[in-house]
Each structure stands twice: as structure tokens, then as C-alpha cells.
Amino acid sequence: MVDTSGPPPNSVLGRAFTLLTAFRVGDAELTLAELCRRTGLPKATAHRLLAELADWDVVERTPTGLRLGMRLFELGQLAPHQRGLREAAAPFLADLFEATHETVHLAVLDGGNPPEVVYLHKLDATSGPKVQSRIGGRMPAHCTGVGKAMLAFSPRSVLDQVLAAGLTRRTPRTVIAPGLLDRELAAIREHGVAEEHEESTVGIACVAAPVLDADGRALAAISITGWANRLDTRRFASAVRTAALGLSRTLRASR
């Protein structure tokens, strides 16, 4: 993921991606002034780059600002690994949704520094909480069920990157002590499931399981999410793990 917190990059391509990654969850559109504020780019530079991006339909102009364009969505659909993973996962996610009636997620870890959770698919429960996640959205790995499920079955170097970046506290229950997180990941490796209780969002609970390759390393993770005071994570752990195991077998067979 591009870091927009520091000075803007020098290359034209880097500056263009800085503008695109300035859009955040919930940003239907942004003004030129807001994009300049978030990226640190001069107004004239941002205006020139956005005009060219608009010519390629990567961004679209609106009467009050700019929004991400349809071309980005089209390019995203061409990513072969994510598309194949979503297609293979679809029946398992649907079965899990029918069995639990809770919000279902499919997620992967990206290759950034630090690695973050990226959601590839989501089935929203009509009676569940409004979860902040969205397809293509990102969340920290250390405080999400899917993130911890994948960290537990990833190379140590992946966890080291997460720890080096610092464990940010998102709620009063977020685990920010490296030793505590290490012990929790060991328990996840033992039981095959991860739980989250109001660590990423107050009022939300989650149970997740990793999707593993033939070497036992995480390819993705599946989870269900619901109200913390209603979701019985132990009761549904078996259903989530069964879905993840089924997808793991399917992916191994296809490869």
C-alpha cells in the first residue's frame, strides 16, 4: 500500500498513485483541495495529473469534485489470483451465510509493509451490525479475526513486519502487546480458528479460520461477524473452520 503520510514521491507514476490512494472508505468523492491536503501535492500538479487520469476513466469528474472511475474496477476484475479465489470461495461462503445468518467475509493479506487485510468478498447479514469492511477495503491484521487467522499461519517475517510497524490501539480491547499477540497466535495455530471480541470495532465480534496451501501456509481467511453481545463464537467456530477447510481442499486440487 502506498504511504501517503510522508512527502509525495518524485515520479509521475508515484504521484498519480498517491492521488488514487488518498481516497478512503466512505469517500464517495473528494474535492481538488482535499486531495491536495491529503497528498501534499501542489494544486497545479494534482490538477494536471487528475485531468490525465480522467482521460483514462481512472477518475471521474462530478459537479462538486472527483471520484474513482470505472476503469479501476475493470482492472481489478482482471487480477487472476483474486478472481479465481473469489470464484472458488463463492459456494463455501454462501453455505456459511445460510448456516449462520451472519456477515461473511473472505480476505487476504496484501504484500505491503506492514501487511494488511484486504477484503475480497462480503455477504451482509440483514439483521447484523453495519460492519465497516467493504470489498477492496483494508484493515489492520493484528486486531481482526481474519488477520490473526492468517498471521498465525504465515512466515514469521510477516508477523515481524506487523510488529515493527506498531500495534495500533483501535478500541480499548485491542491487543497492543507483542507478547500477548504471540501467545494468541500460538493458540490459533493449535485450534485452527481465531476470535475477535471488540478489538477492531466496539460492539463487534468475529470468528475466522485460515485457508491453507499444501504447506500449511495461509492463502486467505474466512470469517463471520456479528454483534458482540449475540454472536456465540464458540458455537459457530466449527462451521467457519469447515468452510475454510473445504476451500483449502478445493484450491489444492485445482493447483
N, C-alpha and C positions, 0 to 999 in steps of 0.2 A: 504493500500500500504506500502511496506517495505521502511523504510527510509535509504537510502544509504549515507546520508550526514555525519552521525556520525561514531563512531568506529564500526568495524564489530562485529556481535553478537558472543557469545561464542559457541553456539550449532552448531553441524554439519549441521542440517537442516536449521538453520538460515543463516549460511554462504553460503549454496547452493542456497537459495532463494535470497540472496544478489547478487550473481553472475548472476542469471537469470534476476533480475530486474535492473541490470546495463545496459541492452540493452534498447535503446531509439528509438523513432520514427526516421526512416531513417537509422538505423544501420542494414545493410544487414549482416554484420559480424564484429567481433572485434578480435583484437589480444590478446594474453595472457597478454602482457604488459599493454594494455589499460584496460583490465578487472581488473587487479591488481591495477592500478592507480585509477580507479573509485570506487573500493570497499575497498581499504586499506588492502586487504588480502595479506599475503606473497606469493611469487611466487610458492613455493613448495606446500603450502596448496591449492591454486587455481588450480594448475596443477592436483593434486590428486583428488579434487572434480569434476573437469571438465571431467577427464577420466572416473569416475564412472557415471556421468550424460550422457556421450556419450554412455556408455554401455547400458543405458536405452533409448537411442534415444531422450533424452530431449534436448541435444545439439548435433550438428553435426560438425565434423572437415572438414575444407576446406583446399586447398593448402596454404592459407595465414592466416588462423585464425579459428574462431569458429562462428557458427550461431545457433539460436534457432531451435530445432528439430521438426519433425512432430508429435512426441508423445504429445507435449504441445498442438498442435492444436486439436488432437484427444480427449484429456482430456477436453479441453474447450467445445467441442461439446456435452459432456455428462452432462454439467451443466443444470439441468432440467428447472430452472426458466427462464434463459436467452434464452434457446432454444424455450421454449413454448411461451415466449413473442415475439420473432422474428417471429415465425410461425404465431401467431395471428395478428401481425402487418403488415405482408407482403402485403396483398391486400390493406390496407389503405395507406401504403407508395407508392405502385405502382400507385394508383389513384391520390395521391397528386403530384407525379412526372409528370404524364401525364397532370395534370391540370396546373402546374406551369412551367415545364421545368427548374426547379432549383434543385440544390443539396439538397437531402432529408436525414435527419438523424433521427435515433432512439437512445435514450441514457437513461442511468440510473445513479443514484448516488450510488457510492460504499459506503462501511461502514467504510472507513478509517478515519484517523484524520489528516488533515481535510478531509471531504468528497470531492470527485472529480467526475467530469463527466466521464463516460465510455461509448464509442460508441459501440452499439450492431449491428447496420446496417447502411449502407450508399449507396445511389444511386447517382452517379456522373452525373452532367449535362455536356454535351459535350462542351457547349459554355460558361460555368461558370468559375469562378476563380478556381485555384488549391488550394483547402482548405486543411489545414494541418491535419485535422482529419483523422482517419483511424479506421477500425473495431478493437476493443480491445484497442484503444488508449485512452489517458486521457487528460483532460483539466481542468483548474480551474473552479469552479462552479460560482464564482461571476462575471465573465466577459463574459460568454457565454449565448446565448439565452436559450438553453435547461437547463443550470444550474440554471439560475434565475427563469425559469418557475417551476422547481422542488423545489427550495428553498422557493418560495412563498407559496407552499402547503405542506411543511414539518414541523415537530415539531420545535419549537423554538430552541431546543437543537442542532439541525443540523446546523442552522444558527450561533449559538453561537460558534460552533467549527470552522466554516469558519472564523468568525471574530477574534477569538483568535489566529488563525494561521497568521493573517495579510492579508490585501487585496493587493496583488502584482500588481504593475502597469505594464501591458504588452504593452500598447500603450498610447499616450497622452490622449486618451479619456476614458481609463479605470477608472471606479468609484472606488476610494480607501477610501472614507469617509464613515464610518459605517452608519451615519445618512442618507446620500443620498441613500445608498443601501436599507436601511429600507423603505424609502418612495417609492422607485421604486418597491419594492416587494409588498407593500400595493396596488399600482396601478395595478400590475399584478393580484393580487387576485380579484380586482374589475372588471377588464376587461377580465380576462381569457387568456390573451396572453402576451408574453414577447418579447421585441425587443432588438436587439443589433446593435449598429452602430459603427463599427471600435473599439470596446472595447477589443477584443481578437487579432485581426489582422487588420492592416491598409488596407483599401480598401474593407473590407468585411462587409456585413450587414446580419442580420438574424431575422426571426420571428419564435417564438416557442410557443407551448401550452402544458400543462401538461396532462398526462394520469393519471386519479384519481381512487382510490378504492371507495368502498361504503361509507367510512367515509370521503371522500374528501381529502385524503392524496395522495401525488404524488407517483406513481409507476414507472413512466418513463416520457419522453417528446419526442415530435416530432417537427422537425423544417425544414425550408427551408433556404438555404444560397445562396447568390449571390453577385454581385458587388454592393458596397455601392452607387455608382452613378446611378445604374439602377434598383435595387430591390425596388419596392414600397411595403414596409412592411404593410402599412395600407390596401392596395388593397388585399393582399394575406392572411391577418390575419384570415379572415373567413374560408378560405379553410383549413388552418393549424388547426384551432380550431375544425372544423368539423371532420377532420381525427382523432384528439386526442379524441374527444367525442365518435366517433364510436368505436375506440379501447377500450376505457374505458368501454363502454356498453358490448362489446364482452367479455372482461376479467371478468367482474362482473357476466355475465351469466354463464361462464364456471366454476366459483367458487361456 
